[in-house]
């Protein structure tokens, strides 16, 4: 029970971090440009990842034979996340941008779970899960209708 509470808290903190990351990267974009903003972000992530890797035993097998090439796409996805956030936050506003990102996450996660993609265990799309995703989509629509303070498309 305690571990589940810790994991839920960590997920919520990660959600907060997404919003702040997008806002801070967008601010750095205004000051330094998109290239420096993305490079600074990536270097800080690399330093943090290296520290975590060293703290957890520093295994040196980066490319085990049993790992599918698709499992190395995380870096591509990470780049898409930070680049998109830098570009959409100032144009859509933080709340609407994060709502859209969460909506995309829910839709993709439902597909990943249902088909067991990327090595995940299969977890079928149930009516309750579909309703949950529909509620998230509805929430995004409410954000859009309410406006975000930034210029929306």
C-alpha positions as CSV (number, residue, x, y, z in Angstrom):
1,X,0.0,0.0,0.0
2,X,2.8,2.4,0.9
3,X,4.7,1.6,-2.3
4,X,1.6,2.3,-4.3
5,X,1.2,5.7,-2.6
6,X,4.8,6.5,-3.3
7,X,4.4,5.6,-7.0
8,X,1.2,7.7,-7.3
9,X,3.0,10.6,-5.7
10,X,5.9,10.2,-8.0
11,X,3.5,10.2,-11.0
12,X,1.9,13.4,-9.8
13,X,5.3,15.0,-9.3
14,X,6.3,14.0,-12.8
15,X,3.1,15.7,-14.1
16,X,4.0,18.9,-12.3
17,X,7.5,18.6,-13.7
18,X,6.1,18.4,-17.3
19,X,4.3,21.6,-16.8
20,X,7.2,23.4,-15.2
21,X,9.7,22.0,-17.8
22,X,7.6,23.3,-20.6
23,X,7.3,26.7,-19.0
24,X,11.0,27.0,-18.1
25,X,12.2,25.7,-21.5
26,X,9.9,28.2,-23.2
27,X,11.4,31.0,-21.2
28,X,14.9,29.9,-22.1
29,X,13.8,29.7,-25.7
30,X,12.9,33.4,-25.5
31,X,16.3,34.3,-24.0
32,X,18.7,32.0,-25.8
33,X,16.9,30.4,-28.7
34,X,15.5,26.9,-29.4
35,X,18.9,25.1,-29.9
36,X,20.4,26.3,-26.6
37,X,17.2,25.7,-24.7
38,X,17.0,22.0,-25.9
39,X,20.8,21.4,-25.5
40,X,20.8,22.8,-21.9
41,X,17.8,20.6,-21.0
42,X,19.4,17.6,-22.6
43,X,22.7,18.1,-20.8
44,X,21.0,18.4,-17.5
45,X,19.0,15.2,-18.2
46,X,22.3,13.5,-19.1
47,X,23.9,14.6,-15.9
48,X,20.9,13.4,-13.8
49,X,20.7,10.1,-15.7
50,X,24.4,9.5,-15.2
51,X,24.1,10.2,-11.5
52,X,21.2,7.8,-11.2
53,X,23.0,5.2,-13.2
54,X,26.1,5.4,-11.0
55,X,24.0,5.4,-7.8
56,X,22.2,2.2,-8.9
57,X,25.2,0.1,-9.7
58,X,26.4,1.3,-13.1
59,X,25.7,-1.8,-15.2
60,X,27.8,-1.4,-18.4
61,X,25.5,-3.3,-20.8
62,X,23.8,-0.6,-22.7
63,X,22.8,-2.8,-25.7
64,X,21.9,-6.3,-24.5
65,X,21.2,-8.7,-27.3
66,X,17.7,-9.5,-26.0
67,X,16.6,-5.8,-26.3
68,X,14.6,-4.9,-29.4
69,X,15.7,-1.9,-31.3
70,X,12.3,-0.3,-30.6
71,X,13.2,0.0,-27.0
72,X,15.8,2.6,-27.8
73,X,13.3,5.0,-29.2
74,X,12.9,6.6,-25.8
75,X,15.5,9.2,-26.6
76,X,13.6,10.2,-29.8
77,X,10.3,10.4,-27.8
78,X,12.1,12.5,-25.1
79,X,13.3,14.9,-27.8
80,X,9.8,15.2,-29.3
81,X,8.4,16.0,-25.8
82,X,10.8,18.8,-25.0
83,X,10.9,20.3,-28.5
84,X,7.1,20.2,-28.7
85,X,6.7,21.7,-25.2
86,X,9.1,24.6,-26.1
87,X,7.1,25.3,-29.3
88,X,3.5,24.9,-28.0
89,X,3.6,26.4,-24.5
90,X,3.9,30.0,-25.7
91,X,1.3,29.6,-28.4
92,X,-1.3,27.6,-26.6
93,X,-0.7,28.4,-23.0
94,X,0.6,26.0,-20.3
95,X,-2.7,24.5,-19.2
96,X,-4.0,23.8,-22.7
97,X,-0.7,22.4,-23.9
98,X,-0.4,20.1,-20.9
99,X,-4.0,19.0,-21.3
100,X,-3.3,18.0,-24.9
101,X,-0.1,16.2,-23.8
102,X,-2.0,14.3,-21.2
103,X,-4.7,13.4,-23.7
104,X,-2.0,12.1,-26.1
105,X,-0.5,10.2,-23.3
106,X,-3.8,8.5,-22.3
107,X,-4.6,7.5,-25.9
108,X,-1.1,6.1,-26.5
109,X,-1.0,4.4,-23.2
110,X,-4.3,2.7,-23.9
111,X,-3.0,1.3,-27.2
112,X,0.4,0.3,-25.6
113,X,-1.5,-1.5,-22.7
114,X,-4.1,-3.1,-25.0
115,X,-1.5,-4.6,-27.4
116,X,1.3,-5.1,-24.9
117,X,3.7,-2.9,-27.0
118,X,7.3,-2.1,-26.1
119,X,7.5,-5.1,-23.8
120,X,4.6,-4.0,-21.6
121,X,2.2,-6.6,-20.2
122,X,-1.1,-6.7,-22.1
123,X,-4.0,-5.0,-20.3
124,X,-7.1,-4.9,-22.4
125,X,-9.0,-1.7,-23.2
126,X,-12.1,-2.0,-21.0
127,X,-15.2,0.1,-21.1
128,X,-14.2,1.8,-17.9
129,X,-10.8,2.7,-19.4
130,X,-12.4,4.0,-22.6
131,X,-14.7,6.1,-20.5
132,X,-11.7,7.5,-18.6
133,X,-10.0,8.4,-21.9
134,X,-13.2,10.0,-23.1
135,X,-13.3,12.1,-20.0
136,X,-9.8,13.3,-20.6
137,X,-10.7,14.2,-24.2
138,X,-13.7,16.0,-22.8
139,X,-11.4,17.9,-20.4
140,X,-9.2,19.0,-23.3
141,X,-12.3,20.3,-25.1
142,X,-13.3,22.3,-21.9
143,X,-9.8,23.8,-21.8
144,X,-10.1,24.7,-25.5
145,X,-13.5,26.2,-25.1
146,X,-12.5,28.1,-22.0
147,X,-9.4,29.6,-23.7
148,X,-5.9,29.5,-22.2
149,X,-4.9,33.1,-22.3
150,X,-2.5,32.4,-25.2
151,X,-3.4,32.4,-28.9
152,X,-5.1,29.1,-29.7
153,X,-5.3,27.7,-33.3
